[in-house]
Amino acid sequence: MKLKVRNSKSKHAKKTGFLTRQKTKSGKKINARQRRRHGSI
């Protein structure tokens, strides 16, 4: 299902959210780094 995302704020959130990052290898690395720094996000 395609979500209708129109305004910039939600567009940005959709592109840079946690789950979106989890989809790539480098994103997983970033999330892991954040977890190390701040405990579980």
Helices and strands as residue ranges (DSSP letters): H 8-16, H 18-22, H 25-38
